[in-house]
Amino acid sequence: MQDEREPGSLEKVLADVAAERAAQDRTWGVQEFPDGRGPAFTGKAEEAKADCAAASSRGELTWRHVLTEEYLEALAESEPAPLRNELVQTAAVAVKWIQSLDRRTGATEHRTEDGGGRAEKLVRDRIPDLLRDAGERPEARVAEPGEYASLLRAKLYEEAGEYAASGDPAELADVLEVVHALAALHGMTPADLEARRAAKYAERGGFSGRIVLRLR
């Protein structure tokens, strides 16, 4: 097995990637954005594939060709499962490129850029006041309308993750508060949301039966 300190080691590259991801989380927290992909990128993906094949036939293939093809193929996907597959392939090619670079130039120590941004997250409306009452000096701002939905989606992951990690039913109240806020973005009141939940329950049932469906 290759020594992780040796230039080109997969273990070292993956450790650097993990460190960078951890630094991003410390700086930005959970981030949730739209995918920004779809059929509009199909033509560019086909061009990149042809460009890659042509470069290979000429003996001029570069990592740029390979990574661009994988990246644009990901952008051209319309469904989550194939998008995920393509993103994994894109990430794997990026890792292989780093390994190749390390073998050619010697592995360097990756330095994470902590503090490149300021960690922010959406909080309940009264949190800044409660912090001031406790003697702290919080810095807060009001989210722009365009970013509010993304911040709420990230908050949903955060609260659901806290419940999954702790199993504390009190965390479900936080999940529900975020769900109500998201519903309000769609013009739905808590009563509207409950009506839809009840309608689906009447049609499909709930989860009390503990039914597990085997997928093919």
Beta strands, then each sheet from edge to edge (+ up, - down):
end
